[in-house]
Amino acid sequence: MMAPSTEHDVAIVGAGPVGLLLAGLLGQLGFRVLIVDKRLVSPAQSQAIGITPPSLEILSRLGLDADFIRLGVPIRDCRVHGQRGYLGCVSFRDLPGPYRHILSLPQQLNVRLLEEKLTDFPGVTLRRGVEITAVEQAPDKVTLHGTDRLITAKWVIACDGHRSRLRNLLKLRTTGGDYPCHFVMGDFTDRSGLKEEAHLFFTAQGAVESFPLPDGKRRWIVQSPGPLPDAPNGFISRTVKQRTGLELSDEDQLNRGHFTPRWMHCAPYHSGRVILCGDAAHLMSPIGGQGMNTGWADAEFVAEMLCAIEHQHQPAAPLLTAYHRYRRVASRSATRRAAIGMWLGTRTGFFSSWWRDFFLTNVLFKGPLTRRLGPHFAMLTIPYRTVKQLPVFLKFKLTALNGRRPSPDFSPERTRKTHAHPRR
Ligand SMILES: Cc1cc2nc3c(=O)[nH]c(=O)nc-3n(C[C@H](O)[C@H](O)[C@H](O)COP(=O)(O)OP(=O)(O)OC[C@H]3O[C@@H](n4cnc5c(N)ncnc54)[C@H](O)[C@@H]3O)c2cc1C
């Protein structure tokens, strides 16, 4: 017999980067939050590394941007090479705003920082080893069936990743598919001399991408001819040598992974009192590094929206519709960009690489488009990338009204903390 647990304002399913950030934002707004994850520990294998300026802005709400920057590597330049050699540079040095770089920080480190931050908020509880297997909705609450308990909450946020159990239980419609390309990746002790720059090599045999990591490491991602779950030892170093001429030592390889990029969109992003956030709502190619960043922007919207609904008593239905509408536009834009960038970089064969070199040299790296590349890849041109970029009427509902004096039934310990936006 399962014992019912105490009720929570919000239950978050999934303590990946999106669920953890959302728990922190809601904790800061005074919500009683339970966040559960079926895993006892977060995975050691790193996925996301690239953190864009809009995400650093969102993280600054929790005062975490400085910690992230202290542990990460700021990538200020991304150098692009083609079949004929060096083609041009995407520079982030002139980005508007306080963050003039893309930050490289492995996902397991950002998850650790986000998890540690939760201890600042007494209203937030993280429970690991709890798998959600069923969901029941009532007009005023949601009940989740966890491994050993029932969890009731006014709102449930599904941050349970691209295979989302909650999304499937609610029978929400999805569209999606695989992209026709495959990658093998590995982190290496870095002896390349490429410093803090990212390098992209688009060659006739396939793409190679290389990004600096903290602690003197570097990630190498190579396009493979087919799915290679068991890539032989030395595959990455041999492929890098063949396509770029750079020597990597197999002894320096620290881990290995592979992936076939997929895309997926869910519609709508909510059902009753369950709201989807992050990869549960949308999946995009990791080549482009935008999935987690897009999920963090969902989390910011959801935190403000729940504050407007619960603390300012605004009607839920129009805000939920707006969440679906605006976050879908943002995630589709990010998905499209990631797909186009990946398509351009992964064309193989002599003719395709000649054409690509010509296009990059004469169109993208020449003339007025060059200046737009930095903001484009830093996600500064994604529509509605943070709550600040929403249309004025919605921003007013979400932020200006939320910032008003609390209504009478607003308990004192729920007062929103103010936080300085860092300027450097
Ligand atoms: C190789 C690779 C590189 C990437 N690089 C980047 C990058 O540079 N930048 C970027 O922005 N994005 C990148 N991404 C995408 C990024 O990793 C994802 O978008 C991000 O992890 C999504 O976070 P999430 O919290 O939504 O889901 P997840 O990270 O998938 O977390 C979901 C959590 O839910 C838990 N869970 C699932 N089901 C249940 C259940 N029933 N009950 C309880 N818990 C459950 C899981 O255990 C998991 O901890 C990359 C992805 C890959 C594969």
The ligand as an ORCA input file, in Angstrom:
! r2SCAN-3c Opt
* xyz 0 1
  C      25.844     14.458    -27.952
  C      24.954     15.559    -27.529
  C      25.451     16.848    -27.438
  C      24.617     17.912    -27.076
  N      25.132     19.173    -27.003
  C      24.323     20.198    -26.669
  C      24.853     21.526    -26.517
  O      26.048     21.753    -26.696
  N      23.997     22.529    -26.153
  C      22.654     22.292    -25.935
  O      21.924     23.241    -25.645
  N      22.145     21.033    -26.024
  C      22.929     19.994    -26.379
  N      22.425     18.733    -26.430
  C      21.024     18.497    -26.063
  C      20.881     18.383    -24.548
  O      21.699     17.357    -24.040
  C      19.429     18.108    -24.196
  O      18.622     19.051    -24.868
  C      19.198     18.210    -22.692
  O      19.846     17.158    -22.008
  C      17.703     18.135    -22.393
  O      17.535     18.262    -21.018
  P      16.204     17.764    -20.301
  O      16.397     18.120    -18.861
  O      15.016     18.275    -21.039
  O      16.178     16.176    -20.508
  P      17.235     15.072    -20.051
  O      18.598     15.626    -19.934
  O      17.015     13.924    -20.954
  O      16.762     14.684    -18.576
  C      15.577     13.936    -18.368
  C      15.621     13.344    -16.970
  O      14.357     12.748    -16.703
  C      14.558     11.532    -16.010
  N      13.369     10.704    -16.263
  C      12.951     10.229    -17.453
  N      11.803      9.538    -17.304
  C      11.499      9.573    -15.984
  C      10.422      9.036    -15.205
  N       9.421      8.314    -15.766
  N      10.426      9.254    -13.870
  C      11.424      9.962    -13.274
  N      12.457     10.500    -13.975
  C      12.496     10.306    -15.310
  C      15.849     10.979    -16.612
  O      16.472     10.075    -15.721
  C      16.663     12.251    -16.832
  O      17.516     12.544    -15.728
  C      23.254     17.656    -26.784
  C      22.757     16.343    -26.860
  C      23.584     15.302    -27.223
  C      23.027     13.907    -27.309
*
